[in-house]
Amino acid sequence: MGSEAFAAERANFSITAKPNCSLTPNQRLWIFSAIVSFSLIVAMGFTLAGAWLVFPFAGMELLALGAAFYVVQRHSGDYESIVHRRRRSGDREACLQEDQPGGVSVGSGLG
């Protein structure tokens, strides 16, 4: 009976892959604010010293960094999951009965 229970446990399993979000949204905002402050202080110093082209490039850099932080925030809850369910040998039900976009049809392959 023990081996049957073990076989039943191995019949259905799932694997879930999630990103490692090491920063909370509040921490991410603080880090971004610190980077923006430092970058603007340095750019302002160079601008006051006569290198005025540093300031627009610092602005573009911060826009790109802000876009990257936004994308990371939007996808922080994403995950991928693979679920395997063992079917009985007499079960001939198709996995997906409708055609997928692109004309690919997926079935059970049981004949």
Secondary structure by P-SEA (a helix, b strand, c coil): caaaaaaaaaccbbbbbbccccccaaaaaaaaaaaaaaaaaaaaaaaaacccaaaaaaaaaaaaaaaaaaaaaaacccbbbbbbbbbcccccccccccccccccccccccc
